[in-house]
Amino acid sequence: MTELLTDDTRQSDTETTDPSSLASWPARAGAFALDVVVGFGVFAALVLVAWSTPQREWLWWVTVLGAAAVLLAVAVNRMLLPALSGWTLGRALFGIAVVDRDGTKVGPWRLLARDAAHLIDTAALLLGWFWPLWDRRNRTVADMVARTEVRVVEPTPRHAKKTVVKVVSLGAAIAVAAATLGYLTVYRQDLRLAQTREQLAVQGPKLVTDMLSYQAATLHEDFERARGAVTDNYRPQLEEQQRAIEQAGAVDNDYWSPNAAVLTAGADRGTMLVLLQGQRGTPPDYRTITATVKVEFVRAAADQWKVDNLTVLASPNPAGGGG
């Protein structure tokens, strides 16, 4: 690379070009930012939304196809448009163009090779991008490899500024739209599911223990409270269990939950595993019991849930007791 730069620089010393016709480094940087950085910013925004969206859903397809279209537009602007008109949007705004050493237009394949050679500019600790600051002909390493120059071209197209403003505004609108769609369809949904899991983690165990706990002295009030904690779907099954308890002769039954875990959480439904410990009877004639249940919940109101089904996974077993 050192030999390349030395030979190319030595050869350039023998060529005569008006220094004022060479594009300045700020103009080149500004044109590159408009031609590449803006496009890749929009591309990155679309890719991030696609990355966070379930694959093969409509938003995933929209963002993937949109990202491909943006990438294609950047490539057309960088390589095809200069070969046809001599300009890119960014260079047109700054009144500069990539040309051959003799001032003629450069073809698209050579422009592609020049952009590929920018990898050398980047790999050398970005040194190649700043090479125009001290090179006699204001060239990057990519220019030296592709044997091109960037020169001031007059006159600047009349509508260049308006076109660039429109393109940049369109890119910004696409990025904002992608971010908004991502929020509405992905992030907000994830936030809602996180809130659902939090609500179930707090309300679920208490609903179950309140439904299963009762006192012999206030049996009817406790049963009525339990029926209010379940859905219409599960209420007949609960009432049948309550009638069996009354016929057998009710005794105090207290449950609490030392541990629970949310298994699934949707917009309006969720399931939990609940570990129960309890005490049946009154001292000294009582026994402690444990059980594990799987409970299905349905959202009844904005922040309120009800038990829709309960399956005993491990039946209540004595864990010791007194009397």
C-alpha positions in Angstrom: 0.0 0.0 0.0 2.9 2.3 0.8 4.4 1.7 -2.7 1.0 2.3 -4.3 0.6 5.7 -2.5 4.2 6.6 -3.3 4.0 5.8 -7.0 0.6 7.3 -7.4 1.6 10.5 -5.6 4.8 10.7 -7.6 2.9 10.4 -10.8 0.3 13.0 -9.7 3.1 15.5 -9.2 3.7 15.5 -13.0 0.1 16.2 -13.8 -1.2 19.8 -13.8 -4.7 20.4 -12.4 -6.0 23.7 -11.1 -6.2 23.2 -7.3 -9.3 25.2 -7.2 -11.1 22.6 -9.3 -10.5 19.9 -6.8 -13.3 19.2 -4.3 -12.6 20.2 -0.7 -12.7 17.6 2.1 -15.7 19.2 3.8 -17.7 19.1 0.5 -16.7 15.4 0.0 -17.7 14.5 3.6 -21.0 16.3 3.3 -21.9 14.6 0.0 -20.9 11.2 1.4 -23.1 11.8 4.5 -26.1 12.6 2.3 -25.5 9.8 -0.2 -24.6 7.0 2.2 -25.0 7.9 5.9 -28.7 9.0 5.6 -29.6 5.9 3.5 -27.9 3.5 5.9 -29.5 5.2 8.8 -32.9 4.5 7.3 -31.7 1.0 6.5 -30.6 0.4 10.1 -33.9 1.6 11.5 -35.9 -0.8 9.2 -33.6 -3.7 10.0 -33.9 -3.1 13.8 -37.7 -3.2 13.5 -37.5 -6.4 11.4 -35.2 -7.9 13.9 -37.7 -7.4 16.8 -40.7 -8.5 14.8 -41.8 -12.2 14.5 -40.7 -13.5 11.2 -43.1 -13.9 8.3 -45.6 -11.5 9.8 -46.8 -8.5 7.7 -44.6 -5.9 9.5 -41.5 -8.2 9.0 -42.2 -8.3 5.3 -42.8 -4.5 5.1 -39.5 -3.7 6.9 -37.4 -6.3 5.1 -38.6 -5.2 1.7 -38.3 -1.6 2.7 -34.7 -2.1 3.8 -33.9 -3.9 0.5 -35.4 -1.0 -1.4 -33.4 1.6 0.6 -30.2 -0.4 0.0 -31.0 -0.6 -3.8 -31.7 3.2 -3.9 -28.3 3.9 -2.2 -26.6 1.7 -4.7 -28.4 3.3 -7.7 -27.6 6.8 -6.4 -23.9 5.9 -5.8 -23.1 4.0 -8.9 -25.7 4.2 -11.7 -26.8 7.8 -11.4 -23.3 9.3 -11.7 -22.7 7.2 -14.8 -25.9 8.6 -16.4 -25.9 12.2 -15.2 -22.4 12.7 -13.6 -24.0 13.4 -10.2 -25.2 11.8 -7.0 -27.8 13.7 -4.9 -25.2 14.6 -2.3 -22.5 15.6 -4.8 -25.1 17.6 -6.8 -25.9 19.6 -3.7 -22.2 20.4 -3.1 -21.4 20.9 -6.8 -18.8 18.1 -7.0 -18.5 14.9 -9.1 -16.2 11.8 -9.4 -14.4 11.9 -12.7 -11.5 10.3 -14.5 -8.1 12.0 -14.3 -8.9 13.6 -17.7 -12.2 14.9 -16.4 -14.5 12.4 -18.2 -17.3 10.5 -16.6 -16.6 7.2 -14.7 -18.7 4.1 -15.5 -20.8 2.2 -12.9 -18.4 -0.8 -12.5 -15.5 1.5 -11.8 -17.6 3.4 -9.3 -18.4 0.1 -7.7 -14.7 -0.8 -7.5 -14.1 2.7 -6.0 -16.7 2.1 -3.3 -15.3 -1.3 -2.6 -11.8 0.2 -2.3 -13.2 2.4 0.5 -12.7 -0.7 2.6 -9.0 0.1 2.5 -9.7 3.6 3.7 -11.7 2.2 6.6 -9.3 -0.7 7.4 -6.3 1.6 7.9 -7.8 3.2 11.1 -10.0 5.5 8.8 -6.7 7.1 7.7 -7.7 6.8 4.0 -10.8 8.9 4.5 -8.6 11.8 5.7 -6.0 11.4 3.0 -7.5 14.2 0.9 -6.4 16.7 3.7 -2.7 16.4 2.7 -2.8 14.7 -0.8 -1.9 17.1 -3.6 -5.0 16.1 -5.6 -7.4 15.7 -2.6 -7.8 12.0 -3.1 -8.7 9.1 -0.8 -6.9 5.8 -1.1 -10.0 4.5 -3.0 -9.4 7.3 -5.6 -5.9 6.3 -6.0 -6.9 2.6 -6.5 -9.7 3.5 -9.0 -7.6 6.3 -10.6 -10.4 8.8 -10.0 -10.6 12.4 -8.7 -13.4 14.4 -7.2 -13.7 17.9 -8.7 -15.9 20.9 -8.5 -18.4 20.9 -11.3 -20.3 24.0 -12.4 -23.1 24.7 -12.6 -24.8 22.9 -9.8 -28.2 21.5 -11.0 -30.9 24.1 -10.3 -33.2 21.8 -8.3 -30.5 19.8 -6.5 -31.2 21.3 -3.1 -35.0 20.8 -3.3 -34.5 17.2 -4.5 -32.0 16.4 -1.6 -34.4 18.0 0.9 -37.3 15.8 -0.4 -35.2 12.6 -0.4 -33.8 13.3 3.1 -37.4 14.1 4.4 -38.7 10.9 2.8 -35.9 8.9 4.5 -36.7 10.5 7.8 -40.4 9.8 7.4 -39.7 6.2 6.5 -37.5 5.8 9.6 -40.1 7.4 11.9 -42.9 5.3 10.4 -40.9 2.2 10.9 -40.2 3.1 14.5 -43.8 4.0 15.1 -45.1 0.7 13.6 -42.5 -1.1 15.7 -43.7 0.5 18.8 -47.4 0.0 18.1 -47.1 -3.7 17.0 -44.0 -5.0 18.8 -42.9 -2.9 21.8 -46.3 -1.9 23.0 -47.4 -5.5 22.7 -44.4 -6.7 24.6 -45.0 -4.1 27.3 -48.6 -5.2 27.6 -47.5 -8.8 28.0 -45.0 -7.8 30.6 -47.7 -5.9 32.5 -50.0 -9.0 32.2 -47.3 -11.2 33.7 -46.8 -8.7 36.5 -50.5 -8.6 37.3 -50.9 -12.3 37.3 -47.8 -12.8 39.5 -49.4 -10.5 42.1 -53.1 -11.3 41.7 -53.0 -15.0 40.7 -51.9 -16.6 44.0 -54.2 -14.5 46.1 -57.2 -15.3 43.9 -56.5 -19.0 44.3 -55.9 -18.9 48.0 -59.0 -16.8 48.6 -61.1 -19.1 46.5 -59.9 -22.2 48.4 -59.9 -20.8 51.9 -63.0 -20.7 54.1 -64.0 -20.7 57.7 -66.8 -23.0 59.1 -68.3 -20.0 60.9 -68.6 -17.9 57.8 -68.9 -20.6 55.2 -71.7 -19.1 53.0 -70.0 -15.7 52.9 -66.7 -17.3 52.0 -68.2 -19.4 49.3 -70.0 -16.4 47.8 -66.7 -14.5 47.8 -65.0 -17.5 46.0 -67.8 -17.6 43.4 -67.0 -13.9 42.6 -63.4 -14.8 41.9 -64.1 -17.2 39.1 -65.6 -17.0 35.6 -69.0 -18.2 34.5 -67.2 -21.1 32.8 -65.7 -22.4 36.0 -68.4 -21.4 38.5 -70.6 -24.6 38.1 -67.5 -26.8 38.9 -66.7 -24.7 41.9 -70.3 -24.8 43.2 -70.3 -28.6 42.9 -67.2 -28.7 45.1 -68.7 -26.3 47.6 -71.8 -28.5 47.9 -69.7 -31.6 48.5 -67.8 -29.7 51.3 -71.1 -28.6 53.0 -72.4 -32.2 52.9 -69.3 -33.6 54.4 -69.3 -31.1 57.2 -67.0 -28.1 56.7 -64.0 -27.3 58.9 -61.7 -24.3 58.7 -59.5 -24.4 55.6 -56.7 -21.9 55.2 -54.4 -21.8 52.2 -51.4 -19.6 51.3 -48.9 -19.7 48.4 -45.2 -19.7 49.2 -44.3 -19.8 45.5 -45.9 -19.4 42.0 -44.7 -19.0 38.4 -46.4 -17.5 35.4 -46.3 -20.1 32.5 -48.0 -18.1 29.8 -49.3 -14.6 29.4 -51.4 -13.2 26.6 -53.5 -10.1 26.1 -56.5 -11.6 28.0 -55.5 -15.0 29.2 -52.7 -16.5 31.3 -51.7 -19.7 33.1 -49.8 -20.2 36.4 -48.3 -22.9 38.5 -49.2 -22.3 42.1 -47.6 -24.1 45.1 -50.1 -24.2 48.0 -49.6 -24.8 51.7 -52.4 -24.9 54.1 -54.0 -25.8 57.4 -57.2 -27.8 57.7 -59.1 -27.9 61.0 -58.5 -26.0 64.2 -55.7 -26.6 66.8 -55.2 -29.0 68.3 -57.2 -31.0 65.8 -55.7 -29.8 62.5 -53.3 -31.0 59.8 -51.1 -29.1 57.4 -51.4 -29.8 53.7 -49.5 -29.1 50.4 -50.7 -29.1 46.8 -49.6 -27.9 43.4 -52.2 -26.6 41.0 -52.2 -25.3 37.4 -54.6 -22.3 37.1 -56.0 -20.6 34.0 -57.0 -17.0 34.3 -59.1 -14.7 32.2 -59.0 -10.9 32.2 -62.3 -9.7 33.6 -61.6 -5.9 33.6 -58.7 -3.6 32.8 -56.6 -4.8 35.8 -58.7 -7.5 37.2 -58.4 -11.3 36.6 -60.6 -14.3 37.4 -60.0 -18.0 37.7 -61.2 -19.8 34.6 -60.0 -23.3 35.4 -58.0 -25.1 38.1 -56.2 -28.5 37.7 -54.6 -30.2 40.6 -51.2 -31.6 39.6 -50.2 -32.8 43.1 -53.1 -33.7 45.3 -53.3 -32.2 48.9 -51.1 -34.4 51.1 -50.5 -34.3 54.8 -47.3 -32.6 55.6 -47.5 -33.2 59.3 -49.8 -31.8 61.9 -50.9 -31.7 65.5 -53.4 -33.3 67.7 
